[in-house]
Amino acid sequence: MKDPIINEILKGYESKRLRAKKMKEKRISEIYATLPRVMAIDEEITRAGLSISKAILTKSANHEALLKQLKNDLDKLRQEKAILLTENNIPLQYLEEEYECSRCKDTGFTGSGTKCSCFKQQLINYAYSMSNLRDILRKENFQTFDINLFSTEPQEDSHVSQRENMLEILNICEGFVFNFDKSNEENLFFYGPTGLGKTFLTNCIAKSLLDRGKIVIYQTAFKIFEIIEDVHFHNQSEREKYQLLFNADLLIIDDLGTEFSNGFTNSELFNIINSRLLSNKKTIISTNLPPKGIIERYDDRIFSRLFSKYTILKFFGKDLRWQ
């Protein structure tokens, strides 16, 4: 999935370099028109450079003395050019290409071959734009998660309090992010009533991975099946959105069970879940349905994949929206 995105970013860098080159040529033309001597000096510098290259290649009897003389001539020409520009209040860098990023010179890569910080930032920006989560993730992330909102009272059907349960879930979610790049086949399944923090925690995970430049697709089950139906029956131009469901680094399916369920949607859901498992792409599913509701609504294949290949996390306690 990242290949088309990276290619698009690299095309952008190419456009930036071309723009910088054209601007440099324009500035040089302006200087040449104002100071013809600068143009003559540049021509002499070019000829001197060619003579130096020739002297190095031919290695004639006196090539060392010739080489020294040529370098002296070249230094004098550069000095004269610098004086001319300074006298006319023109900075030396005015005739150089001006890059948006001086670290990588708009190539996207540093001298050591690693991605420049500007390249990584573009990946992050693209990831955010794909997830449609930029605004909400400013408010909902691991830094703003408040464990004190959860009750310390033991629940009626458990000796564990809501806070203790959430601490364990929080620890699993943080581990999921920390170990995301490992081939550990880890996927998460959140279930429980509304208002217990399922969406907040999926947002925490999404932000952490988006900030690392991962491609995260976060959609409700209803929207996902809307995309699938559109591609299959109406609009093939939307196929890239469909492919993202399979190829994104992380797919988050929110509110599973709110979509219209039939043989077609069940088949497509199994296809997405199974394909991502086979390609070791990680998935988080959130639902208000209990396990019994999942097996009643979906076929055995889906239930089997979810409850054998996903870490099942139950959310319980008081609805936080009332606090």
C-alpha positions as CSV (number, residue, x, y, z in Angstrom):
1,M,0.0,0.0,0.0
2,K,2.8,2.4,0.8
3,D,4.4,2.1,-2.6
4,P,1.9,4.3,-4.4
5,I,2.1,6.8,-1.6
6,I,5.9,6.9,-1.6
7,N,5.9,7.2,-5.3
8,E,3.5,10.2,-5.1
9,I,5.8,11.8,-2.4
10,L,8.9,11.2,-4.6
11,K,7.1,12.8,-7.5
12,G,6.5,15.8,-5.3
13,Y,10.2,16.0,-4.5
14,E,11.0,15.9,-8.2
15,S,8.7,18.8,-8.8
16,K,10.3,20.7,-6.0
17,R,13.8,20.2,-7.4
18,L,12.6,21.2,-10.9
19,R,11.0,24.3,-9.5
20,A,14.2,25.2,-7.6
21,K,16.3,24.7,-10.8
22,K,14.0,26.9,-12.8
23,M,14.1,29.6,-10.2
24,K,17.9,29.4,-10.1
25,E,18.1,29.8,-13.9
26,K,15.7,32.8,-13.7
27,R,17.9,34.5,-11.1
28,I,21.1,33.8,-13.1
29,S,19.5,35.3,-16.2
30,E,18.6,38.5,-14.2
31,I,22.2,38.7,-12.8
32,Y,23.7,38.2,-16.3
33,A,21.5,40.9,-17.7
34,T,22.6,43.3,-14.9
35,L,26.2,42.3,-14.6
36,P,27.5,40.9,-18.0
37,R,31.0,40.3,-16.4
38,V,29.5,37.7,-14.1
39,M,28.3,35.8,-17.1
40,A,31.8,36.0,-18.7
41,I,33.4,34.8,-15.4
42,D,31.0,31.8,-15.3
43,E,32.0,30.9,-18.8
44,E,35.7,31.2,-17.9
45,I,35.1,29.1,-14.8
46,T,33.5,26.4,-16.9
47,R,36.4,26.4,-19.3
48,A,38.9,26.3,-16.4
49,G,37.1,23.3,-15.0
50,L,37.3,21.4,-18.2
51,S,41.0,22.2,-18.5
52,I,41.6,20.9,-15.0
53,S,39.7,17.6,-15.9
54,K,41.7,17.3,-19.1
55,A,45.0,17.9,-17.2
56,I,44.2,15.2,-14.7
57,L,43.2,12.7,-17.3
58,T,46.2,13.2,-19.7
59,K,48.9,13.4,-17.0
60,S,51.4,15.1,-19.3
61,A,55.0,15.8,-18.2
62,N,54.2,19.1,-16.7
63,H,50.6,18.3,-15.7
64,E,51.2,19.1,-12.0
65,A,52.5,22.6,-12.7
66,L,49.6,23.1,-15.2
67,L,47.1,21.8,-12.7
68,K,48.4,24.2,-10.0
69,Q,48.2,27.2,-12.4
70,L,44.6,26.2,-13.5
71,K,43.5,26.0,-9.9
72,N,45.0,29.4,-9.1
73,D,43.2,30.9,-12.1
74,L,39.9,29.2,-11.0
75,D,40.3,30.7,-7.5
76,K,40.9,34.2,-8.9
77,L,37.8,33.9,-11.1
78,R,35.7,32.8,-8.1
79,Q,37.1,35.6,-6.0
80,E,36.4,38.2,-8.7
81,K,32.8,36.9,-9.0
82,A,32.3,37.1,-5.2
83,I,33.5,40.7,-5.1
84,L,31.3,41.7,-8.0
85,L,28.2,40.2,-6.3
86,T,29.0,41.7,-2.9
87,E,29.6,45.2,-4.4
88,N,26.1,44.9,-5.9
89,N,24.5,43.7,-2.7
90,I,23.8,40.2,-4.1
91,P,24.3,37.3,-1.7
92,L,26.4,34.4,-3.0
93,Q,23.7,31.9,-2.3
94,Y,21.3,33.9,-4.6
95,L,22.8,32.0,-7.6
96,E,22.4,28.6,-5.9
97,E,19.3,26.4,-5.9
98,E,17.0,27.1,-2.9
99,Y,15.5,23.9,-1.5
100,E,12.5,23.7,0.8
101,C,14.5,21.2,2.9
102,S,18.2,22.0,3.2
103,R,18.9,18.7,4.9
104,C,18.0,16.5,2.0
105,K,18.0,19.1,-0.8
106,D,14.5,18.0,-1.7
107,T,15.4,14.4,-2.4
108,G,13.7,13.0,0.7
109,F,16.9,11.2,1.7
110,T,19.9,12.2,3.8
111,G,23.5,11.5,2.7
112,S,23.5,8.2,4.6
113,G,20.5,7.0,2.5
114,T,17.9,7.2,5.3
115,K,14.6,9.0,5.0
116,C,14.8,12.6,5.8
117,S,12.5,14.0,8.6
118,C,10.6,15.9,5.9
119,F,9.8,12.6,4.1
120,K,8.6,11.0,7.3
121,Q,6.5,14.0,8.1
122,Q,4.8,13.7,4.7
123,L,4.0,10.1,5.4
124,I,2.5,11.1,8.7
125,N,0.4,13.8,7.1
126,Y,-0.8,11.4,4.4
127,A,-1.7,8.9,7.1
128,Y,-3.7,11.4,9.0
129,S,-5.6,12.5,5.9
130,M,-6.5,8.9,5.1
131,S,-7.8,8.2,8.6
132,N,-10.1,11.3,8.9
133,L,-9.1,11.5,12.5
134,R,-6.8,14.6,12.8
135,D,-9.1,16.8,14.9
136,I,-10.4,14.2,17.3
137,L,-7.0,12.7,18.0
138,R,-5.8,16.0,19.4
139,K,-8.3,15.3,22.3
140,E,-8.3,11.5,22.4
141,N,-4.8,10.0,22.8
142,F,-2.7,8.2,25.4
143,Q,-1.5,11.5,26.9
144,T,-5.1,12.6,27.6
145,F,-6.3,9.2,28.8
146,D,-7.5,9.6,32.5
147,I,-7.6,6.3,34.4
148,N,-9.2,8.2,37.3
149,L,-12.5,8.4,35.5
150,F,-13.0,4.7,36.0
151,S,-14.7,3.3,39.2
152,T,-12.7,1.5,41.8
153,E,-15.8,-0.4,43.0
154,P,-15.8,-4.1,42.3
155,Q,-18.5,-5.1,39.8
156,E,-21.4,-7.3,40.7
157,D,-20.4,-10.1,38.4
158,S,-16.6,-9.7,39.0
159,H,-14.1,-9.2,41.8
160,V,-12.3,-6.8,39.5
161,S,-13.1,-3.1,39.4
162,Q,-13.7,-1.1,36.3
163,R,-10.4,0.7,36.9
164,E,-8.4,-2.5,37.3
165,N,-9.9,-3.9,34.1
166,M,-9.1,-0.7,32.2
167,L,-5.5,-0.7,33.5
168,E,-5.1,-4.2,32.1
169,I,-6.7,-3.2,28.7
170,L,-4.6,0.0,28.6
171,N,-1.4,-2.1,29.2
172,I,-2.4,-4.4,26.3
173,C,-3.1,-1.5,24.0
174,E,0.2,0.2,24.7
175,G,2.0,-3.2,24.1
176,F,0.1,-3.5,20.8
177,V,1.5,-0.2,19.7
178,F,5.1,-0.9,21.0
179,N,5.2,-4.2,19.3
180,F,3.3,-3.2,16.2
181,D,6.2,-3.9,13.7
182,K,6.8,-7.4,15.1
183,S,5.3,-10.4,13.3
184,N,3.3,-11.5,16.3
185,E,-0.2,-11.9,14.7
186,E,-1.7,-9.7,17.4
187,N,-5.1,-8.3,16.7
188,L,-7.6,-6.7,19.2
189,F,-11.3,-7.3,19.7
190,F,-13.1,-4.8,22.0
191,Y,-16.6,-5.6,23.2
192,G,-19.0,-4.1,25.7
193,P,-21.8,-1.5,26.0
194,T,-21.4,2.0,24.8
195,G,-19.6,4.7,26.8
196,L,-16.9,2.5,28.4
197,G,-13.9,3.8,26.5
198,K,-13.6,1.4,23.5
199,T,-13.6,4.2,20.9
200,F,-11.2,6.4,23.1
201,L,-8.7,3.6,23.2
202,T,-8.9,2.8,19.5
203,N,-8.2,6.5,19.0
204,C,-5.2,6.4,21.3
205,I,-3.7,3.5,19.3
206,A,-4.5,5.2,16.0
207,K,-2.7,8.4,16.9
208,S,0.4,6.6,18.2
209,L,0.7,4.7,14.9
210,L,-0.2,7.6,12.7
211,D,2.6,9.6,14.3
212,R,5.0,6.8,13.3
213,G,3.9,7.2,9.7
214,K,1.7,4.1,9.6
215,I,-1.4,3.9,7.3
216,V,-4.4,3.6,9.6
217,I,-7.9,3.2,8.2
218,Y,-10.6,3.9,10.8
219,Q,-14.2,3.4,9.6
220,T,-17.5,2.2,11.1
221,A,-18.7,-1.2,9.9
222,F,-21.6,0.6,8.2
223,K,-19.2,2.8,6.2
224,I,-17.0,-0.1,5.3
225,F,-19.8,-2.1,3.8
226,E,-21.0,1.1,2.0
227,I,-17.6,1.3,0.3
228,I,-17.6,-2.4,-0.6
229,E,-21.1,-2.2,-2.1
230,D,-20.2,0.9,-4.0
231,V,-17.1,-0.7,-5.5
232,H,-18.8,-4.0,-6.4
233,F,-22.0,-2.6,-7.9
234,H,-21.6,1.1,-8.7
235,N,-18.3,2.8,-8.8
236,Q,-15.0,1.0,-9.8
237,S,-13.1,4.3,-9.5
238,E,-13.4,3.9,-5.7
239,R,-11.5,0.6,-5.8
240,E,-8.4,2.1,-4.1
241,K,-10.5,2.8,-1.0
242,Y,-11.6,-0.9,-1.1
243,Q,-8.0,-2.1,-1.4
244,L,-7.0,0.0,1.6
245,L,-9.3,-2.2,3.7
246,F,-6.8,-5.1,2.9
247,N,-3.5,-3.2,2.7
248,A,-3.5,-0.5,5.4
249,D,-1.0,-1.1,8.2
250,L,-3.9,-1.1,10.6
251,L,-7.6,-1.4,9.9
252,I,-10.0,-0.3,12.7
253,I,-13.6,-1.5,12.3
254,D,-15.8,0.4,14.7
255,D,-19.3,-0.5,15.7
256,L,-19.4,-3.9,14.2
257,G,-23.0,-5.1,14.2
258,T,-24.5,-1.8,13.2
259,E,-24.3,-2.7,9.5
260,F,-27.1,-4.4,7.5
261,S,-26.2,-8.1,7.7
262,N,-26.7,-10.6,5.0
263,G,-24.8,-13.3,3.1
264,F,-23.0,-10.8,1.0
265,T,-21.8,-8.6,4.0
266,N,-20.8,-11.7,6.0
267,S,-18.8,-13.0,3.0
268,E,-17.0,-9.7,2.6
269,L,-16.3,-9.4,6.3
270,F,-14.7,-12.8,6.4
271,N,-12.7,-11.9,3.3
272,I,-11.3,-8.8,4.9
273,I,-10.6,-10.5,8.3
274,N,-9.1,-13.6,6.8
275,S,-7.0,-11.8,4.1
276,R,-5.5,-9.5,6.7
277,L,-4.6,-12.4,8.9
278,L,-2.9,-14.2,6.0
279,S,-0.9,-11.1,5.1
280,N,-0.1,-10.4,8.7
281,K,-1.9,-7.0,8.6
282,K,-3.2,-6.0,12.0
283,T,-6.8,-5.2,12.8
284,I,-8.8,-3.8,15.7
285,I,-12.6,-4.5,15.9
286,S,-14.9,-2.8,18.3
287,T,-18.5,-3.8,18.9
288,N,-21.4,-3.5,21.4
289,L,-22.3,-7.1,20.8
290,P,-21.3,-9.8,23.3
291,P,-19.8,-13.1,22.0
292,K,-23.2,-14.7,21.9
293,G,-24.4,-11.8,19.7
294,I,-21.4,-12.3,17.3
295,I,-22.1,-16.0,16.8
296,E,-25.8,-15.4,16.3
297,R,-25.2,-12.6,13.7
298,Y,-22.2,-13.9,11.8
299,D,-21.2,-17.3,10.5
300,D,-19.0,-19.8,12.2
301,R,-15.9,-18.9,10.1
302,I,-16.0,-15.3,11.3
303,F,-16.6,-16.3,14.9
304,S,-13.7,-18.8,14.7
305,R,-11.3,-16.2,13.3
306,L,-12.2,-13.6,15.8
307,F,-12.1,-15.7,18.9
308,S,-8.9,-17.7,18.0
309,K,-6.8,-15.0,16.3
310,Y,-7.7,-11.9,18.3
311,T,-7.0,-10.7,21.8
312,I,-10.5,-10.5,23.3
313,L,-11.0,-7.5,25.6
314,K,-14.2,-7.0,27.6
315,F,-15.2,-3.5,28.7
316,F,-17.6,-3.2,31.6
317,G,-18.7,-0.7,34.3
318,K,-20.4,2.6,34.4
319,D,-21.1,4.7,31.3
320,L,-18.4,7.4,31.3
321,R,-20.6,9.8,29.3
322,W,-22.8,10.3,32.4
323,Q,-19.8,11.4,34.5
